[in-house]
Amino acid sequence: MLGPDMTDLPPPPDIELGAPMIAHTERVVIDMAPHAFSEWMLQARLEDQIPDTRALPGVVGTAQLTPGDWGKPGARRVVHLSDGARCTEQVLTYIPGEVFRYVVWDYTTAAARRVTYAVGEFLFAPLEGGRTQVTWTYAFRLKADRFPGKLGRLGRWIFRHAFLERNYGELMRETLKATKAYAEGKA
């Protein structure tokens, strides 16, 4: 249980530039202009965008840890998952209509016990007719002392094919599908 000031949460990880990461990318076209969509996305409730899937929990709520609005670099929050677990995320970069980048760590869900941290990035590209192509990439840094991370390159290959492309890829696709419906008023 988190204390009232949530000081028992670990600090953000040091993102190791050049460290081996395992990434997956999904795309969707949203019927909103990039600037409007990126602003909407940061104001929308995360629990309306990330549903449960067959293998992974969805989001049931968030708790802001820092003062001010979500979306500013340094803003931090706890994300509560439908399996009773949580993770913590912090904004790294936000340029409205262009890019939103964040780091996630302190996963307590069993599905992420092998993960040290992940870096997510949304890119917003303008399309004709005031639409946006959203490109979402999620890159995981595995724990080097646990399977499959301790197997190095082979472990990253196993993680990519057994988890990232299947279970997490499904979560990303379902999230983009829900986000599109919600953003376009079809939810």
C-alpha positions in Angstrom: 0.0 0.0 0.0 1.3 3.4 -0.9 1.7 5.9 1.9 0.0 9.3 1.7 3.0 11.0 0.1 3.9 7.9 -1.9 7.6 8.3 -0.9 7.9 4.5 -0.9 8.0 4.4 -4.7 11.4 4.0 -6.3 12.9 6.9 -8.2 12.9 6.8 -12.0 15.5 4.6 -13.6 18.6 6.0 -15.4 17.9 5.4 -19.0 21.0 3.7 -20.4 21.7 5.2 -23.8 22.9 2.4 -26.1 21.6 -0.3 -23.8 19.9 -3.3 -25.6 16.2 -2.6 -25.8 13.5 -4.7 -27.4 10.9 -2.5 -29.3 7.6 -3.0 -31.0 5.7 -0.4 -33.0 2.0 0.0 -34.0 0.3 2.7 -36.0 -3.2 4.1 -36.4 -4.8 7.0 -38.2 -7.0 9.3 -36.1 -9.5 11.8 -37.6 -8.1 14.7 -35.7 -5.2 17.1 -36.5 -1.9 16.3 -34.7 -1.8 19.2 -32.3 -5.5 18.7 -31.3 -5.0 14.9 -30.9 -1.8 15.1 -28.9 -3.4 17.6 -26.5 -6.6 15.4 -26.3 -4.6 12.3 -25.6 -2.8 13.8 -22.6 -6.1 15.0 -21.1 -8.0 11.8 -21.7 -8.3 9.2 -18.9 -5.8 6.4 -19.4 -8.4 3.9 -18.2 -10.6 4.8 -21.2 -7.7 4.0 -23.6 -6.0 0.8 -22.2 -8.3 -2.2 -21.9 -7.7 -5.6 -20.6 -6.5 -8.1 -23.2 -6.4 -11.9 -23.0 -2.9 -11.9 -21.5 -2.4 -8.5 -19.9 -4.2 -6.3 -17.5 -5.7 -2.9 -18.5 -5.6 0.4 -16.6 -8.2 1.1 -14.0 -6.9 4.5 -12.8 -4.0 6.8 -12.2 -2.7 8.9 -9.3 -0.7 12.0 -10.1 2.6 12.2 -8.0 3.8 15.6 -9.1 2.0 19.0 -9.1 0.8 20.5 -12.3 -0.6 19.0 -15.5 0.3 15.6 -16.9 2.3 16.0 -20.1 5.0 18.4 -18.8 8.5 16.8 -18.8 9.1 15.5 -15.3 5.4 14.9 -14.5 5.0 11.5 -12.8 2.1 9.3 -11.9 1.2 5.8 -10.7 -0.8 3.7 -13.0 -3.2 1.2 -11.4 -3.8 -2.0 -13.3 -6.9 -4.3 -13.4 -4.9 -7.2 -11.8 -4.2 -5.1 -8.7 -0.7 -4.3 -9.7 0.8 -0.9 -10.6 3.6 0.8 -12.4 5.0 4.3 -12.4 5.5 6.6 -15.4 7.2 9.9 -16.0 7.1 12.2 -19.0 10.4 12.6 -20.8 9.5 14.8 -23.7 6.3 16.5 -25.0 6.2 18.7 -28.1 2.5 19.2 -28.9 1.5 17.7 -32.3 5.0 16.1 -32.7 6.1 13.7 -30.0 5.3 12.4 -26.6 7.9 10.3 -24.9 7.8 8.7 -21.4 9.5 6.1 -19.2 7.7 3.4 -17.2 9.2 1.4 -14.3 8.4 -0.2 -11.0 6.1 -2.8 -12.6 4.4 -5.0 -9.9 2.3 -7.1 -12.4 3.6 -10.6 -12.9 3.7 -10.1 -16.7 6.5 -7.5 -16.3 8.6 -9.1 -13.7 11.5 -9.4 -16.2 11.4 -5.7 -17.1 13.7 -3.0 -15.6 12.0 -0.2 -17.5 10.3 0.7 -20.7 10.4 3.8 -22.9 7.2 4.6 -24.8 7.1 7.1 -27.7 4.1 8.5 -29.7 4.9 10.3 -32.9 2.2 12.4 -34.5 2.4 13.0 -38.3 -0.1 15.2 -40.2 -2.1 13.6 -43.0 -4.5 15.2 -45.5 -7.9 16.1 -44.3 -6.8 17.1 -40.8 -6.0 13.6 -39.8 -3.0 12.2 -37.8 -0.9 9.1 -38.2 0.0 8.0 -34.7 3.1 5.8 -34.4 3.5 4.2 -31.0 6.8 2.5 -30.1 7.3 0.7 -26.8 10.9 -0.4 -26.0 11.7 -2.7 -23.0 15.0 -3.0 -21.1 15.1 -6.4 -19.5 16.6 -7.3 -16.1 20.1 -8.7 -16.8 19.9 -11.1 -13.8 16.6 -12.8 -14.8 15.5 -15.1 -17.6 15.3 -14.2 -20.4 17.5 -11.1 -20.0 20.4 -13.1 -18.6 20.6 -14.9 -21.9 21.7 -11.7 -23.7 20.8 -11.6 -27.4 19.0 -15.0 -27.3 16.9 -13.8 -24.3 15.9 -10.6 -26.1 14.9 -12.7 -29.1 12.8 -15.0 -26.9 11.2 -12.0 -25.1 10.4 -10.3 -28.5 8.7 -13.4 -30.0 7.1 -14.9 -26.8 5.8 -11.7 -25.2 6.3 -8.4 -27.1 5.0 -9.3 -30.6 2.2 -11.4 -29.1 0.8 -10.2 -25.8 2.1 -6.7 -25.7 1.5 -6.2 -29.4 -2.1 -7.2 -28.8 -2.3 -4.7 -25.9 -0.9 -1.9 -28.1 -3.3 -2.7 -31.0 -6.3 -2.8 -28.7 -5.2 0.4 -27.0 -4.9 2.3 -30.3 -8.3 0.9 -31.4 -9.9 2.1 -28.1 -8.1 5.5 -28.3 -9.2 6.0 -31.9 -12.8 5.2 -31.0 -12.8 7.4 -27.9 -11.0 10.3 -29.6 -13.4 10.2 -32.6 -16.4 10.1 -30.3 -17.3 6.5 -31.3 -16.7 4.8 -27.9 
